[in-house]
Amino acid sequence: MLELKKGIDILAEIGGINTLDEAKALFEARCGQEDVAKLGQIANEEALLKIANAISMTDPDAVFVNTGSDADVQRVREMSLEKGEERPLAMKDHTIHFDLAQEQARIIDRTFYIVNEGEGVSVLAKKILRDEAYEYVKTQMTGIAKGMTLLVGFFSRGPIGAPAAIPALEITTSTYVMHSANILYRHVYDRFDEEVQRVGLFLTNVHSEGPNRPQDLPNARVFMDRSWLTTFSMFCTYAGNTLLLKKGNHRFAVDLATYYQREEKLSEHMFITGMTGPSGRRTYFAGAAPSGCGKTTTAMTGTDFIGDDLAQLWIAEDGTLRAVNPECGIFGIVRDVKREDDPYLMKCLREKGAEVIWTNVLIDEHGVPHWVGNGEEHPKKGINFQGEWWAGKTDENGQPIPLSNPNARCTVDCKFIGNYNEAVAEDPRGVEVKVITYSGRDSDTMPPVWVAKDPDHGVVIGASIMSAATKTEVGATGVRRQPWANEPFIPGPLADYMDAQFVFFNSDKLKNKPIMAGLNYFLTHGARGGEGNKLLGEKRDVKVWLGWLELRAHGDIAAIETPIGFIPKYEHLQELFDGIGKEYPKELYDKQFAFYVDNILARIDLQEEAYRKEKNISARLFEVYAEQRKGLEALRAKYGSIVSVEQLIEAAE
């Protein structure tokens, strides 16, 4: 069991500020009068002590308090340009930020949970004992902000007042990080005390890039103090490592849901989007997918886009499953984003009106950004994450340097995205979620879409996500297990998280249970009797898979029952493909939904073997795997290792 406020508070211990009087004296000595007055509007003593200790520890030359006012937001933009963390581009309100060439993604090899003696963490995570973390932070972060300005912001992870929203402090020397926070999160300065009182806690994030030199990167660390809900980040700038309101605080929200809000809340790595169904009804989806597996594309496919990355879910008093996006902007991968597939996002990126921070793309001589897969003609030279670039340039190993990093990003406020439903997204009551999806990156095994037989089977779909490693993580290679697509962000033992999932979705409080489904966009021709790695589907097919799930969630259509769940009937998909103006041959359907039983059984064996190495995993997981294995082996005994849809129908009957 995770215990909050256990062990020394590292920030307080290093900062040495223990009383409110000491904090106020420090503010008077270290802050300008305007910023002293801003801090004077905050009454929460614990928050003021956190801010004071961050100032004391990092020792900046100046402090800027960002209240979220128009003037403060504009000042942050100006500071980032003056400092050089961003540069202006040709289009108004577009800027470029480059991370160090060696830091283009999350530094998973240098990311640790701070734990107390005997405290368990996920087997997929790294940990560091509190005393050791204290010494490291004290050594590396004491005085790290000398010669710099420390920025302090007050944000809400979710619409203010939402049951699952959590207030948080972002304290950083990076103007780029604060600028990103201004776009991605809601300011809560005016209601910070009220929100802390309502929630009962807040989250704290302390970051400094220091000198921001390649030679400092070996010392870069991201520490997450689970007991004190405080993150420390040093010597890095990539937003996944530094904008700790995002994945750092998501980890804390996972902990809180798992250990303190069991059967009440979940914190998930999920998009939220709405689909318009028959007679104009709106059906909302929440879907998990590891980075690079189509999460943003799926979210944007909806008619009512809410969010593309994170979701806070809870069971409302009326028994419905509700969700809010803790963010109000996107920090999205731009690789392969083009007008044909992503018209709403491309409009933001290529037409005037939206404020955009670009990271690690190529900037041509005219101040225009370019990226791999944008469907446009590329320049022959420019400036990118490696410095000066030209077509054919290679690295020290002779490998071609792409014109943009595979993990290059854009940061943009959701309100500029054409299908964003701002009124619904900002409603603290959240949206009712009727469909939960889980996606991976699977070239040869699972069909494009299938629905779990019951909540337990749904939880197991989430537990069984697989993905190829992507460029979002430094040092990740090969095919990886990605439980619930939340794997990098589950602090405690997976057994605890899994138990919370089974309890939540089986709760008697959850009277209107969602359907739970798997999605897979990455089947290849080569895996289905053809040749090559070309995909059997394309991006626009996503609308069909979601459309079928929307109908299924309302009980409008029947489906084919199989050992792994329910799959679509051809006639229903054909009608949905007609709706997007695309032919859908029966031959393609047969390839996509035939069962390659040996592959599915091998996938189950891999998952079961891995989970049996962990302590206290729920017996229900293995029972579901056993049920599926028995049904699949019966299919193989009767029809062979490749089972056609017609044979699946025959077996079901």
Secondary structure, 3 states (H helix, E strand, C coil): CCCCCCCCCHHHHHHCCCCHHHHHHHHHHHCCHHHHHHHHCCCCHHHHHHHHHHHHHHCCCEEEEECCCHHHHHHHHHHHHHHCCCEECCCCCEEEECCCCCCCCECHHHEEEEECCCCCCCCCCCEEEHHHHHHHHHHHHCCCCCCCEEEEEEEEECCCCCCCCEEEEEEECCHHHHHHHHHHCEECHHHHHHHHHHHCCCEEEEEECCCCCHHHHHHCEEEEECCCCEEEEECCCCHHHHCCCCHHHHHHHHHHHHHCCCCCEEEECEEEEEEECHHHCEEEEEEECCCCCCHHHHHHHCCEEEECCCEEEEECCCCCEEEECCCCEEEEECCCCCCCCCHHHHHHHHCCCCCEEEECCEECCCCCEECCCCCCCCCCEEEECCEEEECCCECCCCCECCCCCCCCEEEEEHHHCCCECHHHHCCCCCEEEEEEEEECCCCCCCCCEEECCCHHHHHHHHHCCEEECCCCECCCCCEEECHHHCHHHCCCCHHHHHHHHHHHHCCCCCCCCCEEEEECCCCEHHHHCCCCCCECCCHHHHHHHHHHHHHHHCCCCCCEEECCEEECCHHHHHHHHHHCCCCCCHHHHHHHHCEEHHHHHHHHHHHHHHHCCCCCCCHHHHHHHHHHHHHHHHHHHHHCCEECHHHHHHHHC
